Amino acid sequence: MPHCMNPGIIHKSLTNLRLQQKKAFAVLVDPDKVTIPHMATIAALCNDALVDYVFVGGSLMVSQHLDQCIKAFKSNSDIPVILFPGSPSQISRYADALFYLTLISGRNPELLIGAHVVSAPMVKASGLEIISTGYMLIDGGTATTVSYMSHSTPIPHDKDDIALCTALAGEMQGKHVLYMDAGSGAKQAISESMIRCVTSQTSIPLIVGGGITEPEKAYLNCKAGADVIVVGNAIEKDSSLIKEISSAVHQNNVNV
Ligand code: 1GP
C-alpha cells in the first residue's frame, strides 16, 4: 500500500506547529530558475539557516529537470521537500510530500476537481504523502502568473471576511492545511489583519506566502498567526535573505 489518507509525517509536523505554537520557514524553489549544480548551494544555505521545509514548484514549468533538482537537493540536505505543483504534471517521487492543491478562492472547476480526476492515478501511484491543501489566492496588487494561469480572481486584499469564510469552508471540507498566497512577486504581501482574522477561527495550519521580501514582514505575519512563511522570489535575488528571514520566523519560537 504505497499511500493512505491517514496523516503522514509531514502533515503531522505541520499540525504540531499549530499545537506547539511554533513557526516554520519554507524556501520555495522554482525549477525553472535554478540549475542542477546550484541545488547543492541552495541546500547548503538552507541547512545553515535551519530552514524547515523546501517547497518545489512553479506556475509554469518549462524545464524538464524536476526529478534531478529534487535529487540534487536531497543528496545535500535532510530538509523535507514538498511539491507545490502549478500543474498535475509536476509530480516527482523523489519528494517527501505533495501539496494536493484545491484553489478554493477560485471558481474554476478544473482547479476544484477536474485536474484532480485526471491526475489521480498518477498521484496515487507516486506513493507521495498527500497533504490536502485549501489554496487561496489573495490580491497582491499586481497580476501574478498564478492568477493568470488559474483563470481565477483573487480575494481582494482588504476583504478579510471573504478570506475567513473561504478558509472556514476549506477546513470544514477536510483540508489538512490552508495556503494563503498573494502570488510570487506580489507587490503587497498578505495583511496581518487577514491572517489574524483567518487564524482566529480556524485550527488547521496556515501557510502564508507571496511578496514577502523582508524579515520584519515574515516576523509580523507569524505574530499574526501564520504557521509557515514561504519565500521564493526575494531569495532568488538575494540568497543572504534565507538566513535573515529564517531567524526572524524562528524568533517567534524563542519564548514559546
Ligand atoms: C508563491 O507563496 C509563494 O506561490 C512565494 O512567493 O516568490 O513572492 O516569495 P514569492
Residues whose N, C-alpha, C, O or C-beta is under 5 A from the ligand:
A	BS01	1GP	L28 D181 G183 S184 G185 A186 G209 G210 G211 I212 V230 V231 G232 N233 A234
